[in-house]
Each structure stands twice: as C-alpha cells, then as structure tokens.
Amino acid sequence: MTDELAWLRERLADRVVAANDIGSDLVAGALRAVPRHLFLPGLPPEAAYRDDAIVTKRDTSGQPVSSSSQPAMMAIMLAQLHLVPGQRVLEIGAGTGYNAALIRHIVGPVGLVVSIDIDTELADRAREHLASAGYPDVAVLAADGAEGCAAYAPFDRVIATVGVSDLAQAWLDQAGETARIVVPLDVGGIQLSVAFGRIGRHWASRSLAPCGFMRIRGSLGGHDRIVSPEPGLAVILYDGRDVNPVALAAALAGSPTEQPAGVEAGPAQVSWSLGLWLATREPRWCTVRAQGGPSGGPPEAPRLPACPPAAFGIVDDDGIAVLSPPGATGSQPLCATGFGPGAARLAADLAAQVRAWDEAGRPGVAGLRVDAYPRSAPDQPCLLGDELVIERPATRFVMYRT
Ligand SMILES: C[S@@+](CC[C@H](N)C(=O)[O-])C[C@H]1O[C@@H](n2cnc3c(N)ncnc32)[C@H](O)[C@@H]1O
C-alpha cells in the first residue's frame, strides 16, 4: 500500500468522523484500515476515497441496482450497530463487499461475517474484492437475503444495506437474545436507519438516522406503484394506492397553477424532515423522479420538477401537485405547482402541509421512536392514540414521539 493511498484513507476517515456524530473509535479505525479502492476496481483512487455513494450496477432501464454506499452513511449505521470484536454478523446486500470488510475488521478473526447479495455476479465480485483486501473468511452468499442464513445463526448483529419496508421473519428468528438489527426502514419512500433492540417479544428503536438506500429486491421487494405519465418521468405511489396514468398525462398537458408556500428550507430539511411529515400525514402522498430510457440514457425533459433523488407531491384523480425542490445549496422558497382540474386545490393543500410542518417546528429524528411487533409474536402494542401504526406483512410498526 503506497503512502498516497494511506493518506487518502486517513483523509476520508478524518472527514467522516469530523462531519458526523460517529462516536465509535472502532468504526473510525475500520475506515482508516480497509482499502476502499480494492472494492471499486477501475475507479481512480481519489474517487474511491471521496465520501460519495458510487453506483456499480444498473438495470436495463438505467436504474441503479447496486452501489458502494456513502462511507459516512456506512459509518453511522455501523455505529448504530454497536459492533465489538468476536460478534457474529449478518449483512443483507453485499454489493462491493466494502461494508462487510469494515464489519470484519471490527469483529476480527474470531468473529463471523456472512454477507448476502441477491445478484450472483455481484456476490462473486464481492468475494474477490474481500479476498484481495485480506478478508477471505467473510462468507458471501448469492441468495435472497430475506431468508437470512439459518446455517450460521444465531447472529449478534443483523444489518441491511438496502431499503426495506418490513423486517423479514428470518432475521428476527436468526437474531440472538441480545441482538441488534439495523435497517434502512422505508416509510413511503422516506428512509430512516433504525437500530432495533429486543424488549420481550417485540423490538424497540435504540437510535434513528436519516438515510437513503436503493430498495430491496426479491421476496421482500416493495409493492410501490410506479406510473409513467410521460417519457422520463416516474410518479411513485405507496401502500397499494394507484392512479390512472392516462388521466395523469392529460393533467400534465394543462397549464400549471403555482402556490408559494411562504416557507424557505434547505435540501436536507426538505428531503428528510418534510418528506417524513408528508409521507406519514398525507394520504395522497407521492414522489416524483426522473427515470432513464431503455438505453439507460438521460431522461427526456420532464414537465414536473423531478430532481434527484425525488421531488415530493400529492396526487389524486383530479391531478397532481409537486413541490419545487430547493437547489443543491442554501435555503430557498418552497412552491407547490398543481396540474389538472384539481390543480389549484392540490397546490393549496400541499402548500398548507408545508406551512403546518414549518409551524410544528420542522420535526427531525430527535424524540422519534419506532417499535416493531412481529406478527408471529403475541405482544400487542399499547396505543395511546397519537401513534402512527404501519401494517406490514411480517411486522406492525408503531411510530411515535416522546
Ligand atoms: C447499496 S448496495 C449495498 C452496498 C454494500 N453493502 C457495499 O458495501 O458495497 C445494495 C445491494 O443489495 C442487494 N440486494 C437487493 N435486494 C437484495 C436481497 N433481497 N437480498 C440480498 N441482497 C439484495 C443489491 O443487489 C445491492 O448489491
């Protein structure tokens, strides 16, 4: 390893630790030790040691299906996982294998790391990367991670590096008595990295952090409805909702109606705090994103603001209203733009939600809790009435503020 590579690694670790509340010397030490460039062959080392997520595989429509996640996000989640040497860890989403190597560095040779990827080609590559970086003992499996890995259970820690809207029964069954489970929990397209610990037969959140991962595929895959009213544009609806794509396309062909919200906000507050507010309170909630054509090329110019990763909106049978996202930096005025026969009403409703969020103090993760009740267990939540209950096939989630 050359001095320059060691310097790049040190600099990445320093920046991640300085900019985030990592609070774990073990995680910082792993960032300093594991050579990320070996997990991203073909990429110049300077790029491999930036604190960026790097897409490593796309599907035929150009959508990313695998990436090396942003190192800061990995560090935050590994700190949430409370890793110590000797533990047995299950990772869902091997990807490049880099995160598995960070985990293996911390748990050491007496620990165990099993990492699963649903994509055989990616699993093969991850195995090669791990061997080249000096971690050939990480077990990389090509399978649907929703099944976990009974052969190596029980696990002290389970981590998913893909967005999930449910906890697989296998993860709960294969988690030891004092286990922690960390997953990017997807609530209507907005994700929270939640660290769960057991309380009797249910699980309670120990920490939460905003995050953004690609969604899990396979048997736990989401059932979001993706409507494409015009080339290059995807409108995503959640929890079984649907909308007529022809009516939506007709709505978009009409003149827009703008409704300034009278609120300014920056991208981080919009993309997470306002997003969670809308996703959990607005039954007409949708997200809008640009999508590449079949060639994977750039989308044709869409009429709606569909900035990456997504713009926020509300949609019903009478049209759609979308929030103009602020630019990449700084605070900007938010404006709802409506289309269709219901344009004015939808834009006014969306702007009103933005003001309600602002008046409520723009709630963040502080004081937010998520408890998970496996359907297989007899424990029932004791509800006071102000909780949000999210019903999923394997788990009932209860979200509330303390
Ligand atoms: C964001 S990447 C993971 C990044 C990885 N941990 C790393 O360090 O590079 C998400 C990965 O999850 C995988 N994946 C998606 N659905 C899966 C499933 N059901 N089981 C296992 N892996 C899955 C994808 O193929 C993709 O490689």
The ligand as an SDF file (V2000), in Angstrom:
LIG
                    3D

 27 29  0  0  0  0  0  0  0  0999 V2000
  -26.4590   -0.2920   -1.6370 C   0  0  0  0  0  0  0  0  0  0  0  0
  -25.9420   -1.8630   -2.1850 S   0  0  0  0  0  0  0  0  0  0  0  0
  -25.0440   -2.4880   -0.8030 C   0  0  0  0  0  0  0  0  0  0  0  0
  -23.7190   -1.8620   -0.6030 C   0  0  0  0  0  0  0  0  0  0  0  0
  -22.7220   -2.7790    0.0510 C   0  0  0  0  0  0  0  0  0  0  0  0
  -23.0650   -3.0780    1.4260 N   0  0  0  0  0  0  0  0  0  0  0  0
  -21.3030   -2.2810   -0.1000 C   0  0  0  0  0  0  0  0  0  0  0  0
  -20.6010   -2.1350    0.8940 O   0  0  0  0  0  0  0  0  0  0  0  0
  -20.8930   -2.0800   -1.2530 O   0  0  0  0  0  0  0  0  0  0  0  0
  -27.4120   -2.8380   -2.0610 C   0  0  0  0  0  0  0  0  0  0  0  0
  -27.2010   -4.2590   -2.5010 C   0  0  0  0  0  0  0  0  0  0  0  0
  -28.3020   -5.0220   -2.0540 O   0  0  0  0  0  0  0  0  0  0  0  0
  -28.5190   -6.0510   -2.9720 C   0  0  0  0  0  0  0  0  0  0  0  0
  -29.8530   -6.6220   -2.7590 N   0  0  0  0  0  0  0  0  0  0  0  0
  -31.0440   -6.1550   -3.1860 C   0  0  0  0  0  0  0  0  0  0  0  0
  -32.0340   -6.9660   -2.7920 N   0  0  0  0  0  0  0  0  0  0  0  0
  -31.4520   -7.9740   -2.0810 C   0  0  0  0  0  0  0  0  0  0  0  0
  -31.9460   -9.1250   -1.4040 C   0  0  0  0  0  0  0  0  0  0  0  0
  -33.2540   -9.4320   -1.3740 N   0  0  0  0  0  0  0  0  0  0  0  0
  -31.0660   -9.9310   -0.7960 N   0  0  0  0  0  0  0  0  0  0  0  0
  -29.7420   -9.6610   -0.8120 C   0  0  0  0  0  0  0  0  0  0  0  0
  -29.2220   -8.5880   -1.4560 N   0  0  0  0  0  0  0  0  0  0  0  0
  -30.0640   -7.7450   -2.0590 C   0  0  0  0  0  0  0  0  0  0  0  0
  -28.2890   -5.4010   -4.3160 C   0  0  0  0  0  0  0  0  0  0  0  0
  -28.0080   -6.3550   -5.3230 O   0  0  0  0  0  0  0  0  0  0  0  0
  -27.1340   -4.4760   -3.9950 C   0  0  0  0  0  0  0  0  0  0  0  0
  -25.9200   -5.0640   -4.3330 O   0  0  0  0  0  0  0  0  0  0  0  0
  1  2  1  0
  2  3  1  0
  2 10  1  0
  3  4  1  0
  4  5  1  0
  5  6  1  0
  5  7  1  0
  7  8  2  0
  7  9  1  0
 10 11  1  0
 11 12  1  0
 11 26  1  0
 12 13  1  0
 13 14  1  0
 13 24  1  0
 14 15  1  0
 14 23  1  0
 15 16  2  0
 16 17  1  0
 17 18  1  0
 17 23  2  0
 18 19  1  0
 18 20  2  0
 20 21  1  0
 21 22  2  0
 22 23  1  0
 24 25  1  0
 24 26  1  0
 26 27  1  0
M  CHG  2   2   1   9  -1
M  END
$$$$
